[in-house]
């Protein structure tokens, strides 16, 4: 049986590659987004630690320059986080756009996969029918051969449906009688052992 061949296999492979590329691109953009979020969280933690440091140092007493330094640090981190919020917002939009590209690539691939599956089912059905026909023809040939062999080797002459043809050998001047007697001997042997009509 011939193997199944999908004519659009190359296109399907290209669409699989396209989907993989889009997934890599999505992974890269999500990684960038996660890095921005992690940086923002780190800054938030630093701001919180700085406020705790101001509270604890108030009891001990710190110089004005120390307070101003911490305040400046907090202000810098807050400004940085505001910028990070804009970057995170933009990166979220990028992630959404790349996700759409992934969905389109996945849908394009899925269409060809479904088409391949349907073509395979049609091919399987067609070849199953062809195989059935071959088996049926083979069985018919076996049955016909069996009937023929039964008719040849049957002991009962009534069961014999086919009588083999006999050919008349004409007398020839050079030993025609000997040929005729040989033929009769062969025919008698054949009828006795194969047709059950031996004399």
VENJO-V194969 format. One line per field, one symbol per residue. phi: phi as a letter, one per 40 degrees, with the letter a starting at -180 (. if undefined). psi: psi as a letter, one per 30 degrees, with the letter a starting at -180 (. if undefined). burial: # if it has 24 or more other C-alpha atoms within 12 Angstrom, else .. A space follows every 10 residues. Layout:
phi=???
psi=???
burial=???
This chain:
phi=.cccbcccdc cccccccccc ccccccdccc cccccccccc cccccccccc cccccccccc hbcccccccc cccccccccc ccccdccccc ccccccccdc cccccccdcc dccccccccc cccccccccc cccccccccc cccccccccc cccccccccc cbbccbbccc cbccgccccc cccccccccc cccbbgbcc
psi=kklkkjfgee eeeeeeeeee eeeeeeeeee eeeeeeeeee eeeeeeeeee eeeeeefeee jlleeeeeee eeeeeeeeee eeeeeeeeee eeeeeeeeee eeeeeeeeee eeeeeeeeee eeeeeefeee eeeeeeeeee eeeeeeeeee eegkejfefj ekkkkkkkkk kleiheeeee eeeeeeeeee eefefggl.
burial=.......... .#..##..#. .##..#..## ..#..##..# ..##.##..# ...#...... .........# ...#..##.. #..#...#.. ##..#..##. .#..##..#. .#...#.... .......... .......... .......... .###...... .......... .......... ......#... #..##....
